[in-house]
């Protein structure tokens, strides 16, 4: 878990700490995922959370599809904060 705003170095360090890190690095002869693209997605989501934090209850990307040539958000959930009367 990272709290926004997230820097590139923090995003990359967090990715390296994941139990999934060996898979992202190209385990079992598979090509490595583009960690820079994944970090960019984390940074962009962090920026969006900072920009919209006052009006959101939740913000989530799931799944983020990652490969050797980039990362794509397949689904995004943004839950607006209820407006108080």
PDB file of N, CA, C and O in Angstrom:
ATOM      1  N   UNK A   1       0.851  -1.166   0.000  1.00  0.00           N
ATOM      2  CA  UNK A   1       0.000   0.000   0.000  1.00  0.00           C
ATOM      3  C   UNK A   1       0.899   1.232   0.000  1.00  0.00           C
ATOM      4  O   UNK A   1       1.877   1.317   0.743  1.00  0.00           O
ATOM      5  N   UNK A   2       0.540   2.173  -0.847  1.00  0.00           N
ATOM      6  CA  UNK A   2       1.257   3.443  -0.932  1.00  0.00           C
ATOM      7  C   UNK A   2       0.251   4.574  -0.788  1.00  0.00           C
ATOM      8  O   UNK A   2      -0.844   4.519  -1.348  1.00  0.00           O
ATOM      9  N   UNK A   3       0.623   5.581  -0.048  1.00  0.00           N
ATOM     10  CA  UNK A   3      -0.244   6.751   0.088  1.00  0.00           C
ATOM     11  C   UNK A   3       0.190   7.824  -0.893  1.00  0.00           C
ATOM     12  O   UNK A   3       1.386   8.068  -1.055  1.00  0.00           O
ATOM     13  N   UNK A   4      -0.768   8.471  -1.550  1.00  0.00           N
ATOM     14  CA  UNK A   4      -0.412   9.514  -2.515  1.00  0.00           C
ATOM     15  C   UNK A   4       0.073  10.775  -1.807  1.00  0.00           C
ATOM     16  O   UNK A   4      -0.308  11.041  -0.667  1.00  0.00           O
ATOM     17  N   UNK A   5       0.899  11.533  -2.477  1.00  0.00           N
ATOM     18  CA  UNK A   5       1.426  11.329  -3.832  1.00  0.00           C
ATOM     19  C   UNK A   5       2.565  10.307  -3.827  1.00  0.00           C
ATOM     20  O   UNK A   5       3.362  10.251  -2.890  1.00  0.00           O
ATOM     21  N   UNK A   6       2.627   9.511  -4.876  1.00  0.00           N
ATOM     22  CA  UNK A   6       3.630   8.453  -5.004  1.00  0.00           C
ATOM     23  C   UNK A   6       4.688   8.892  -6.011  1.00  0.00           C
ATOM     24  O   UNK A   6       4.365   9.337  -7.113  1.00  0.00           O
ATOM     25  N   UNK A   7       5.945   8.764  -5.622  1.00  0.00           N
ATOM     26  CA  UNK A   7       7.054   9.079  -6.524  1.00  0.00           C
ATOM     27  C   UNK A   7       7.404   7.831  -7.349  1.00  0.00           C
ATOM     28  O   UNK A   7       7.007   6.717  -7.007  1.00  0.00           O
ATOM     29  N   UNK A   8       8.134   8.034  -8.411  1.00  0.00           N
ATOM     30  CA  UNK A   8       8.556   6.914  -9.260  1.00  0.00           C
ATOM     31  C   UNK A   8       9.417   5.945  -8.467  1.00  0.00           C
ATOM     32  O   UNK A   8       9.238   4.731  -8.570  1.00  0.00           O
ATOM     33  N   UNK A   9      10.350   6.466  -7.677  1.00  0.00           N
ATOM     34  CA  UNK A   9      11.223   5.569  -6.910  1.00  0.00           C
ATOM     35  C   UNK A   9      10.426   4.774  -5.883  1.00  0.00           C
ATOM     36  O   UNK A   9      10.722   3.600  -5.662  1.00  0.00           O
ATOM     37  N   UNK A  10       9.431   5.375  -5.255  1.00  0.00           N
ATOM     38  CA  UNK A  10       8.599   4.657  -4.286  1.00  0.00           C
ATOM     39  C   UNK A  10       7.768   3.580  -4.986  1.00  0.00           C
ATOM     40  O   UNK A  10       7.612   2.478  -4.460  1.00  0.00           O
ATOM     41  N   UNK A  11       7.240   3.891  -6.161  1.00  0.00           N
ATOM     42  CA  UNK A  11       6.445   2.917  -6.905  1.00  0.00           C
ATOM     43  C   UNK A  11       7.306   1.726  -7.321  1.00  0.00           C
ATOM     44  O   UNK A  11       6.896   0.577  -7.161  1.00  0.00           O
ATOM     45  N   UNK A  12       8.482   1.996  -7.847  1.00  0.00           N
ATOM     46  CA  UNK A  12       9.370   0.910  -8.267  1.00  0.00           C
ATOM     47  C   UNK A  12       9.822   0.069  -7.076  1.00  0.00           C
ATOM     48  O   UNK A  12       9.887  -1.156  -7.176  1.00  0.00           O
ATOM     49  N   UNK A  13      10.131   0.708  -5.960  1.00  0.00           N
ATOM     50  CA  UNK A  13      10.538  -0.035  -4.760  1.00  0.00           C
ATOM     51  C   UNK A  13       9.398  -0.918  -4.267  1.00  0.00           C
ATOM     52  O   UNK A  13       9.630  -2.056  -3.859  1.00  0.00           O
ATOM     53  N   UNK A  14       8.181  -0.410  -4.300  1.00  0.00           N
ATOM     54  CA  UNK A  14       7.026  -1.199  -3.869  1.00  0.00           C
ATOM     55  C   UNK A  14       6.813  -2.388  -4.794  1.00  0.00           C
ATOM     56  O   UNK A  14       6.483  -3.477  -4.325  1.00  0.00           O
ATOM     57  N   UNK A  15       6.994  -2.205  -6.092  1.00  0.00           N
ATOM     58  CA  UNK A  15       6.844  -3.307  -7.038  1.00  0.00           C
ATOM     59  C   UNK A  15       7.874  -4.403  -6.781  1.00  0.00           C
ATOM     60  O   UNK A  15       7.570  -5.589  -6.909  1.00  0.00           O
ATOM     61  N   UNK A  16       9.085  -4.006  -6.420  1.00  0.00           N
ATOM     62  CA  UNK A  16      10.145  -4.990  -6.152  1.00  0.00           C
ATOM     63  C   UNK A  16       9.896  -5.775  -4.861  1.00  0.00           C
ATOM     64  O   UNK A  16      10.431  -6.870  -4.689  1.00  0.00           O
ATOM     65  N   UNK A  17       9.080  -5.218  -3.950  1.00  0.00           N
ATOM     66  CA  UNK A  17       8.777  -5.895  -2.686  1.00  0.00           C
ATOM     67  C   UNK A  17       7.601  -6.869  -2.788  1.00  0.00           C
ATOM     68  O   UNK A  17       7.373  -7.654  -1.868  1.00  0.00           O
ATOM     69  N   UNK A  18       6.873  -6.829  -3.864  1.00  0.00           N
ATOM     70  CA  UNK A  18       5.709  -7.705  -4.012  1.00  0.00           C
ATOM     71  C   UNK A  18       6.119  -9.177  -4.079  1.00  0.00           C
ATOM     72  O   UNK A  18       7.178  -9.509  -4.610  1.00  0.00           O
ATOM     73  N   UNK A  19       5.277 -10.051  -3.539  1.00  0.00           N
ATOM     74  CA  UNK A  19       5.517 -11.494  -3.704  1.00  0.00           C
ATOM     75  C   UNK A  19       5.478 -11.878  -5.178  1.00  0.00           C
ATOM     76  O   UNK A  19       6.071 -12.876  -5.588  1.00  0.00           O
ATOM     77  N   UNK A  20       4.782 -11.082  -5.957  1.00  0.00           N
ATOM     78  CA  UNK A  20       4.649 -11.304  -7.390  1.00  0.00           C
ATOM     79  C   UNK A  20       5.868 -10.799  -8.173  1.00  0.00           C
ATOM     80  O   UNK A  20       5.938 -10.999  -9.386  1.00  0.00           O
ATOM     81  N   UNK A  21       6.821 -10.156  -7.509  1.00  0.00           N
ATOM     82  CA  UNK A  21       7.976  -9.551  -8.181  1.00  0.00           C
ATOM     83  C   UNK A  21       8.719 -10.527  -9.094  1.00  0.00           C
ATOM     84  O   UNK A  21       9.092 -10.139 -10.202  1.00  0.00           O
ATOM     85  N   UNK A  22       8.951 -11.777  -8.680  1.00  0.00           N
ATOM     86  CA  UNK A  22       9.653 -12.695  -9.603  1.00  0.00           C
ATOM     87  C   UNK A  22       8.883 -12.934 -10.899  1.00  0.00           C
ATOM     88  O   UNK A  22       9.497 -13.094 -11.954  1.00  0.00           O
ATOM     89  N   UNK A  23       7.573 -12.960 -10.840  1.00  0.00           N
ATOM     90  CA  UNK A  23       6.764 -13.142 -12.048  1.00  0.00           C
ATOM     91  C   UNK A  23       6.889 -11.903 -12.930  1.00  0.00           C
ATOM     92  O   UNK A  23       7.043 -12.017 -14.146  1.00  0.00           O
ATOM     93  N   UNK A  24       6.821 -10.718 -12.318  1.00  0.00           N
ATOM     94  CA  UNK A  24       6.970  -9.478 -13.088  1.00  0.00           C
ATOM     95  C   UNK A  24       8.350  -9.385 -13.731  1.00  0.00           C
ATOM     96  O   UNK A  24       8.509  -8.789 -14.796  1.00  0.00           O
ATOM     97  N   UNK A  25       9.350  -9.982 -13.073  1.00  0.00           N
ATOM     98  CA  UNK A  25      10.722  -9.953 -13.585  1.00  0.00           C
ATOM     99  C   UNK A  25      10.962 -10.970 -14.697  1.00  0.00           C
ATOM    100  O   UNK A  25      12.028 -10.974 -15.312  1.00  0.00           O
ATOM    101  N   UNK A  26       9.981 -11.831 -14.958  1.00  0.00           N
ATOM    102  CA  UNK A  26      10.113 -12.789 -16.055  1.00  0.00           C
ATOM    103  C   UNK A  26      10.419 -14.200 -15.598  1.00  0.00           C
ATOM    104  O   UNK A  26      11.296 -14.850 -16.166  1.00  0.00           O
ATOM    105  N   UNK A  27       9.726 -14.686 -14.596  1.00  0.00           N
ATOM    106  CA  UNK A  27       9.940 -16.045 -14.094  1.00  0.00           C
ATOM    107  C   UNK A  27       9.599 -17.083 -15.159  1.00  0.00           C
ATOM    108  O   UNK A  27       8.787 -16.840 -16.052  1.00  0.00           O
ATOM    109  N   UNK A  28      10.236 -18.238 -15.042  1.00  0.00           N
ATOM    110  CA  UNK A  28       9.961 -19.399 -15.889  1.00  0.00           C
ATOM    111  C   UNK A  28      10.103 -19.116 -17.382  1.00  0.00           C
ATOM    112  O   UNK A  28       9.344 -19.634 -18.200  1.00  0.00           O
ATOM    113  N   UNK A  29      11.078 -18.292 -17.717  1.00  0.00           N
ATOM    114  CA  UNK A  29      11.355 -18.035 -19.119  1.00  0.00           C
ATOM    115  C   UNK A  29      10.429 -17.059 -19.813  1.00  0.00           C
ATOM    116  O   UNK A  29      10.567 -16.826 -21.014  1.00  0.00           O
ATOM    117  N   UNK A  30       9.493 -16.487 -19.085  1.00  0.00           N
ATOM    118  CA  UNK A  30       8.577 -15.510 -19.675  1.00  0.00           C
ATOM    119  C   UNK A  30       9.257 -14.138 -19.740  1.00  0.00           C
ATOM    120  O   UNK A  30      10.159 -13.863 -18.949  1.00  0.00           O
ATOM    121  N   UNK A  31       8.843 -13.289 -20.657  1.00  0.00           N
ATOM    122  CA  UNK A  31       9.434 -11.949 -20.710  1.00  0.00           C
ATOM    123  C   UNK A  31       9.035 -11.136 -19.485  1.00  0.00           C
ATOM    124  O   UNK A  31       7.949 -11.314 -18.933  1.00  0.00           O
ATOM    125  N   UNK A  32       9.915 -10.255 -19.075  1.00  0.00           N
ATOM    126  CA  UNK A  32       9.649  -9.392 -17.919  1.00  0.00           C
ATOM    127  C   UNK A  32       8.580  -8.359 -18.275  1.00  0.00           C
ATOM    128  O   UNK A  32       8.487  -7.901 -19.414  1.00  0.00           O
ATOM    129  N   UNK A  33       7.788  -8.009 -17.282  1.00  0.00           N
ATOM    130  CA  UNK A  33       6.800  -6.944 -17.457  1.00  0.00           C
ATOM    131  C   UNK A  33       7.522  -5.599 -17.475  1.00  0.00           C
ATOM    132  O   UNK A  33       8.618  -5.466 -16.931  1.00  0.00           O
ATOM    133  N   UNK A  34       6.917  -4.633 -18.084  1.00  0.00           N
ATOM    134  CA  UNK A  34       7.456  -3.280 -18.169  1.00  0.00           C
ATOM    135  C   UNK A  34       7.201  -2.572 -16.829  1.00  0.00           C
ATOM    136  O   UNK A  34       6.162  -1.937 -16.645  1.00  0.00           O
ATOM    137  N   UNK A  35       8.166  -2.687 -15.893  1.00  0.00           N
ATOM    138  CA  UNK A  35       8.002  -2.097 -14.563  1.00  0.00           C
ATOM    139  C   UNK A  35       7.833  -0.584 -14.629  1.00  0.00           C
ATOM    140  O   UNK A  35       7.125  -0.003 -13.807  1.00  0.00           O
ATOM    141  N   UNK A  36       8.467   0.048 -15.584  1.00  0.00           N
ATOM    142  CA  UNK A  36       8.307   1.495 -15.747  1.00  0.00           C
ATOM    143  C   UNK A  36       6.868   1.864 -16.062  1.00  0.00           C
ATOM    144  O   UNK A  36       6.346   2.846 -15.532  1.00  0.00           O
ATOM    145  N   UNK A  37       6.221   1.081 -16.925  1.00  0.00           N
ATOM    146  CA  UNK A  37       4.817   1.343 -17.273  1.00  0.00           C
ATOM    147  C   UNK A  37       3.906   1.092 -16.083  1.00  0.00           C
ATOM    148  O   UNK A  37       2.938   1.822 -15.872  1.00  0.00           O
ATOM    149  N   UNK A  38       4.215   0.055 -15.300  1.00  0.00           N
ATOM    150  CA  UNK A  38       3.418  -0.216 -14.109  1.00  0.00           C
ATOM    151  C   UNK A  38       3.594   0.927 -13.111  1.00  0.00           C
ATOM    152  O   UNK A  38       2.619   1.399 -12.527  1.00  0.00           O
ATOM    153  N   UNK A  39       4.824   1.368 -12.916  1.00  0.00           N
ATOM    154  CA  UNK A  39       5.086   2.495 -12.014  1.00  0.00           C
ATOM    155  C   UNK A  39       4.364   3.749 -12.504  1.00  0.00           C
ATOM    156  O   UNK A  39       3.820   4.504 -11.698  1.00  0.00           O
ATOM    157  N   UNK A  40       4.355   3.975 -13.819  1.00  0.00           N
ATOM    158  CA  UNK A  40       3.643   5.137 -14.372  1.00  0.00           C
ATOM    159  C   UNK A  40       2.150   5.062 -14.057  1.00  0.00           C
ATOM    160  O   UNK A  40       1.525   6.079 -13.756  1.00  0.00           O
ATOM    161  N   UNK A  41       1.579   3.857 -14.127  1.00  0.00           N
ATOM    162  CA  UNK A  41       0.156   3.694 -13.799  1.00  0.00           C
ATOM    163  C   UNK A  41      -0.098   4.004 -12.327  1.00  0.00           C
ATOM    164  O   UNK A  41      -1.085   4.655 -11.987  1.00  0.00           O
ATOM    165  N   UNK A  42       0.791   3.538 -11.460  1.00  0.00           N
ATOM    166  CA  UNK A  42       0.666   3.820 -10.026  1.00  0.00           C
ATOM    167  C   UNK A  42       0.759   5.325  -9.772  1.00  0.00           C
ATOM    168  O   UNK A  42      -0.018   5.880  -8.995  1.00  0.00           O
ATOM    169  N   UNK A  43       1.706   5.971 -10.427  1.00  0.00           N
ATOM    170  CA  UNK A  43       1.896   7.419 -10.258  1.00  0.00           C
ATOM    171  C   UNK A  43       0.672   8.184 -10.770  1.00  0.00           C
ATOM    172  O   UNK A  43       0.217   9.129 -10.125  1.00  0.00           O
ATOM    173  N   UNK A  44       0.146   7.783 -11.913  1.00  0.00           N
ATOM    174  CA  UNK A  44      -1.030   8.451 -12.477  1.00  0.00           C
ATOM    175  C   UNK A  44      -2.244   8.278 -11.571  1.00  0.00           C
ATOM    176  O   UNK A  44      -2.995   9.228 -11.350  1.00  0.00           O
ATOM    177  N   UNK A  45      -2.438   7.072 -11.049  1.00  0.00           N
ATOM    178  CA  UNK A  45      -3.553   6.837 -10.126  1.00  0.00           C
ATOM    179  C   UNK A  45      -3.373   7.657  -8.859  1.00  0.00           C
ATOM    180  O   UNK A  45      -4.339   8.191  -8.315  1.00  0.00           O
ATOM    181  N   UNK A  46      -2.141   7.756  -8.394  1.00  0.00           N
ATOM    182  CA  UNK A  46      -1.839   8.571  -7.226  1.00  0.00           C
ATOM    183  C   UNK A  46      -2.173  10.043  -7.474  1.00  0.00           C
ATOM    184  O   UNK A  46      -2.745  10.710  -6.611  1.00  0.00           O
ATOM    185  N   UNK A  47      -1.817  10.536  -8.643  1.00  0.00           N
ATOM    186  CA  UNK A  47      -2.132  11.922  -8.997  1.00  0.00           C
ATOM    187  C   UNK A  47      -3.624  12.166  -9.061  1.00  0.00           C
ATOM    188  O   UNK A  47      -4.113  13.198  -8.602  1.00  0.00           O
ATOM    189  N   UNK A  48      -4.348  11.214  -9.631  1.00  0.00           N
ATOM    190  CA  UNK A  48      -5.803  11.325  -9.700  1.00  0.00           C
ATOM    191  C   UNK A  48      -6.408  11.322  -8.299  1.00  0.00           C
ATOM    192  O   UNK A  48      -7.338  12.076  -8.014  1.00  0.00           O
ATOM    193  N   UNK A  49      -5.875  10.471  -7.432  1.00  0.00           N
ATOM    194  CA  UNK A  49      -6.356  10.429  -6.045  1.00  0.00           C
ATOM    195  C   UNK A  49      -6.107  11.761  -5.348  1.00  0.00           C
ATOM    196  O   UNK A  49      -6.952  12.230  -4.586  1.00  0.00           O
ATOM    197  N   UNK A  50      -4.966  12.365  -5.600  1.00  0.00           N
ATOM    198  CA  UNK A  50      -4.674  13.674  -5.003  1.00  0.00           C
ATOM    199  C   UNK A  50      -5.615  14.747  -5.539  1.00  0.00           C
ATOM    200  O   UNK A  50      -6.121  15.577  -4.784  1.00  0.00           O
ATOM    201  N   UNK A  51      -5.841  14.721  -6.843  1.00  0.00           N
ATOM    202  CA  UNK A  51      -6.699  15.728  -7.473  1.00  0.00           C
ATOM    203  C   UNK A  51      -8.163  15.597  -7.067  1.00  0.00           C
ATOM    204  O   UNK A  51      -8.852  16.602  -6.898  1.00  0.00           O
ATOM    205  N   UNK A  52      -8.640  14.360  -6.910  1.00  0.00           N
ATOM    206  CA  UNK A  52     -10.064  14.121  -6.656  1.00  0.00           C
ATOM    207  C   UNK A  52     -10.353  13.591  -5.252  1.00  0.00           C
ATOM    208  O   UNK A  52     -11.487  13.219  -4.951  1.00  0.00           O
ATOM    209  N   UNK A  53      -9.340  13.555  -4.397  1.00  0.00           N
ATOM    210  CA  UNK A  53      -9.478  12.948  -3.079  1.00  0.00           C
ATOM    211  C   UNK A  53     -10.629  13.467  -2.246  1.00  0.00           C
ATOM    212  O   UNK A  53     -11.209  12.713  -1.465  1.00  0.00           O
ATOM    213  N   UNK A  54     -10.974  14.732  -2.393  1.00  0.00           N
ATOM    214  CA  UNK A  54     -12.061  15.306  -1.599  1.00  0.00           C
ATOM    215  C   UNK A  54     -13.440  14.842  -2.054  1.00  0.00           C
ATOM    216  O   UNK A  54     -14.414  14.957  -1.310  1.00  0.00           O
ATOM    217  N   UNK A  55     -13.524  14.325  -3.261  1.00  0.00           N
ATOM    218  CA  UNK A  55     -14.840  13.920  -3.775  1.00  0.00           C
ATOM    219  C   UNK A  55     -14.960  12.407  -3.987  1.00  0.00           C
ATOM    220  O   UNK A  55     -15.978  11.929  -4.489  1.00  0.00           O
ATOM    221  N   UNK A  56     -13.915  11.649  -3.603  1.00  0.00           N
ATOM    222  CA  UNK A  56     -13.934  10.202  -3.792  1.00  0.00           C
ATOM    223  C   UNK A  56     -13.910   9.458  -2.462  1.00  0.00           C
ATOM    224  O   UNK A  56     -13.248   9.879  -1.512  1.00  0.00           O
ATOM    225  N   UNK A  57     -14.637   8.353  -2.408  1.00  0.00           N
ATOM    226  CA  UNK A  57     -14.523   7.422  -1.293  1.00  0.00           C
ATOM    227  C   UNK A  57     -13.537   6.305  -1.626  1.00  0.00           C
ATOM    228  O   UNK A  57     -12.869   5.780  -0.735  1.00  0.00           O
ATOM    229  N   UNK A  58     -13.442   5.936  -2.919  1.00  0.00           N
ATOM    230  CA  UNK A  58     -12.543   4.861  -3.329  1.00  0.00           C
ATOM    231  C   UNK A  58     -12.128   5.054  -4.781  1.00  0.00           C
ATOM    232  O   UNK A  58     -12.864   5.616  -5.592  1.00  0.00           O
ATOM    233  N   UNK A  59     -10.931   4.572  -5.081  1.00  0.00           N
ATOM    234  CA  UNK A  59     -10.390   4.626  -6.433  1.00  0.00           C
ATOM    235  C   UNK A  59      -9.541   3.379  -6.617  1.00  0.00           C
ATOM    236  O   UNK A  59      -8.637   3.124  -5.821  1.00  0.00           O
ATOM    237  N   UNK A  60      -9.821   2.595  -7.664  1.00  0.00           N
ATOM    238  CA  UNK A  60      -9.167   1.299  -7.812  1.00  0.00           C
ATOM    239  C   UNK A  60      -9.011   0.948  -9.289  1.00  0.00           C
ATOM    240  O   UNK A  60      -9.904   1.197 -10.098  1.00  0.00           O
ATOM    241  N   UNK A  61      -7.860   0.365  -9.624  1.00  0.00           N
ATOM    242  CA  UNK A  61      -7.657  -0.258 -10.938  1.00  0.00           C
ATOM    243  C   UNK A  61      -7.519  -1.754 -10.687  1.00  0.00           C
ATOM    244  O   UNK A  61      -6.645  -2.185  -9.934  1.00  0.00           O
ATOM    245  N   UNK A  62      -8.377  -2.539 -11.315  1.00  0.00           N
ATOM    246  CA  UNK A  62      -8.297  -3.981 -11.134  1.00  0.00           C
ATOM    247  C   UNK A  62      -9.071  -4.658 -12.266  1.00  0.00           C
ATOM    248  O   UNK A  62     -10.297  -4.555 -12.312  1.00  0.00           O
ATOM    249  N   UNK A  63      -8.398  -5.333 -13.161  1.00  0.00           N
ATOM    250  CA  UNK A  63      -6.973  -5.620 -13.170  1.00  0.00           C
ATOM    251  C   UNK A  63      -6.177  -4.595 -13.975  1.00  0.00           C
ATOM    252  O   UNK A  63      -6.712  -3.891 -14.832  1.00  0.00           O
ATOM    253  N   UNK A  64      -4.901  -4.539 -13.673  1.00  0.00           N
ATOM    254  CA  UNK A  64      -3.934  -3.816 -14.484  1.00  0.00           C
ATOM    255  C   UNK A  64      -3.181  -4.897 -15.243  1.00  0.00           C
ATOM    256  O   UNK A  64      -2.439  -5.675 -14.643  1.00  0.00           O
ATOM    257  N   UNK A  65      -3.364  -4.951 -16.542  1.00  0.00           N
ATOM    258  CA  UNK A  65      -2.743  -5.997 -17.358  1.00  0.00           C
ATOM    259  C   UNK A  65      -1.351  -5.513 -17.773  1.00  0.00           C
ATOM    260  O   UNK A  65      -1.204  -4.468 -18.407  1.00  0.00           O
ATOM    261  N   UNK A  66      -0.346  -6.290 -17.404  1.00  0.00           N
ATOM    262  CA  UNK A  66       1.047  -5.876 -17.584  1.00  0.00           C
ATOM    263  C   UNK A  66       1.773  -6.863 -18.481  1.00  0.00           C
ATOM    264  O   UNK A  66       1.594  -8.076 -18.377  1.00  0.00           O
ATOM    265  N   UNK A  67       2.587  -6.320 -19.354  1.00  0.00           N
ATOM    266  CA  UNK A  67       3.391  -7.159 -20.230  1.00  0.00           C
ATOM    267  C   UNK A  67       4.706  -6.471 -20.530  1.00  0.00           C
ATOM    268  O   UNK A  67       5.004  -5.426 -19.953  1.00  0.00           O
ATOM    269  N   UNK A  68       5.491  -7.040 -21.421  1.00  0.00           N
ATOM    270  CA  UNK A  68       6.799  -6.458 -21.733  1.00  0.00           C
ATOM    271  C   UNK A  68       6.718  -5.120 -22.471  1.00  0.00           C
ATOM    272  O   UNK A  68       7.699  -4.377 -22.510  1.00  0.00           O
ATOM    273  N   UNK A  69       5.566  -4.810 -23.054  1.00  0.00           N
ATOM    274  CA  UNK A  69       5.466  -3.569 -23.822  1.00  0.00           C
ATOM    275  C   UNK A  69       4.490  -2.566 -23.207  1.00  0.00           C
ATOM    276  O   UNK A  69       4.005  -1.670 -23.898  1.00  0.00           O
ATOM    277  N   UNK A  70       4.202  -2.713 -21.919  1.00  0.00           N
ATOM    278  CA  UNK A  70       3.355  -1.721 -21.283  1.00  0.00           C
ATOM    279  C   UNK A  70       2.370  -2.301 -20.293  1.00  0.00           C
ATOM    280  O   UNK A  70       2.420  -3.480 -19.943  1.00  0.00           O
ATOM    281  N   UNK A  71       1.477  -1.442 -19.855  1.00  0.00           N
ATOM    282  CA  UNK A  71       0.442  -1.824 -18.898  1.00  0.00           C
ATOM    283  C   UNK A  71      -0.852  -1.129 -19.304  1.00  0.00           C
ATOM    284  O   UNK A  71      -0.841   0.019 -19.748  1.00  0.00           O
ATOM    285  N   UNK A  72      -1.967  -1.838 -19.145  1.00  0.00           N
ATOM    286  CA  UNK A  72      -3.278  -1.307 -19.516  1.00  0.00           C
ATOM    287  C   UNK A  72      -4.250  -1.568 -18.381  1.00  0.00           C
ATOM    288  O   UNK A  72      -4.346  -2.687 -17.877  1.00  0.00           O
ATOM    289  N   UNK A  73      -4.972  -0.526 -17.982  1.00  0.00           N
ATOM    290  CA  UNK A  73      -6.022  -0.686 -16.983  1.00  0.00           C
ATOM    291  C   UNK A  73      -7.243  -1.269 -17.673  1.00  0.00           C
ATOM    292  O   UNK A  73      -7.837  -0.628 -18.540  1.00  0.00           O
ATOM    293  N   UNK A  74      -7.618  -2.487 -17.289  1.00  0.00           N
ATOM    294  CA  UNK A  74      -8.766  -3.138 -17.906  1.00  0.00           C
ATOM    295  C   UNK A  74     -10.078  -2.696 -17.270  1.00  0.00           C
ATOM    296  O   UNK A  74     -11.124  -2.717 -17.919  1.00  0.00           O
ATOM    297  N   UNK A  75     -10.025  -2.300 -16.014  1.00  0.00           N
ATOM    298  CA  UNK A  75     -11.226  -1.842 -15.320  1.00  0.00           C
ATOM    299  C   UNK A  75     -10.810  -0.861 -14.232  1.00  0.00           C
ATOM    300  O   UNK A  75      -9.799  -1.056 -13.558  1.00  0.00           O
ATOM    301  N   UNK A  76     -11.588   0.179 -14.070  1.00  0.00           N
ATOM    302  CA  UNK A  76     -11.332   1.193 -13.050  1.00  0.00           C
ATOM    303  C   UNK A  76     -12.614   1.430 -12.290  1.00  0.00           C
ATOM    304  O   UNK A  76     -13.695   1.500 -12.875  1.00  0.00           O
ATOM    305  N   UNK A  77     -12.488   1.553 -10.979  1.00  0.00           N
ATOM    306  CA  UNK A  77     -13.633   1.856 -10.137  1.00  0.00           C
ATOM    307  C   UNK A  77     -13.370   3.171  -9.417  1.00  0.00           C
ATOM    308  O   UNK A  77     -12.367   3.312  -8.718  1.00  0.00           O
ATOM    309  N   UNK A  78     -14.257   4.120  -9.586  1.00  0.00           N
ATOM    310  CA  UNK A  78     -14.208   5.384  -8.857  1.00  0.00           C
ATOM    311  C   UNK A  78     -15.537   5.535  -8.134  1.00  0.00           C
ATOM    312  O   UNK A  78     -16.591   5.638  -8.762  1.00  0.00           O
ATOM    313  N   UNK A  79     -15.476   5.547  -6.810  1.00  0.00           N
ATOM    314  CA  UNK A  79     -16.683   5.651  -5.992  1.00  0.00           C
ATOM    315  C   UNK A  79     -16.769   7.073  -5.440  1.00  0.00           C
ATOM    316  O   UNK A  79     -15.939   7.473  -4.624  1.00  0.00           O
ATOM    317  N   UNK A  80     -17.766   7.831  -5.879  1.00  0.00           N
ATOM    318  CA  UNK A  80     -17.889   9.213  -5.391  1.00  0.00           C
ATOM    319  C   UNK A  80     -18.310   9.246  -3.925  1.00  0.00           C
ATOM    320  O   UNK A  80     -19.051   8.382  -3.456  1.00  0.00           O
ATOM    321  N   UNK A  81     -17.827  10.250  -3.220  1.00  0.00           N
ATOM    322  CA  UNK A  81     -18.219  10.462  -1.835  1.00  0.00           C
ATOM    323  C   UNK A  81     -19.632  11.055  -1.843  1.00  0.00           C
ATOM    324  O   UNK A  81     -19.902  11.998  -2.588  1.00  0.00           O
ATOM    325  N   UNK A  82     -20.527  10.515  -1.027  1.00  0.00           N
ATOM    326  CA  UNK A  82     -21.878  11.068  -0.975  1.00  0.00           C
ATOM    327  C   UNK A  82     -21.851  12.552  -0.568  1.00  0.00           C
ATOM    328  O   UNK A  82     -21.090  12.966   0.306  1.00  0.00           O
ATOM    329  N   UNK A  83     -22.688  13.312  -1.220  1.00  0.00           N
ATOM    330  CA  UNK A  83     -22.784  14.750  -0.933  1.00  0.00           C
ATOM    331  C   UNK A  83     -23.643  14.921   0.313  1.00  0.00           C
ATOM    332  O   UNK A  83     -24.764  14.418   0.381  1.00  0.00           O
ATOM    333  N   UNK A  84     -23.113  15.624   1.284  1.00  0.00           N
ATOM    334  CA  UNK A  84     -23.882  15.886   2.516  1.00  0.00           C
ATOM    335  C   UNK A  84     -24.805  17.057   2.289  1.00  0.00           C
ATOM    336  O   UNK A  84     -24.393  18.098   1.777  1.00  0.00           O
ATOM    337  N   UNK A  85     -26.073  16.880   2.678  1.00  0.00           N
ATOM    338  CA  UNK A  85     -27.055  17.968   2.470  1.00  0.00           C
ATOM    339  C   UNK A  85     -26.765  19.179   3.339  1.00  0.00           C
ATOM    340  O   UNK A  85     -27.494  20.169   3.280  1.00  0.00           O
TER     341      UNK A  85
END
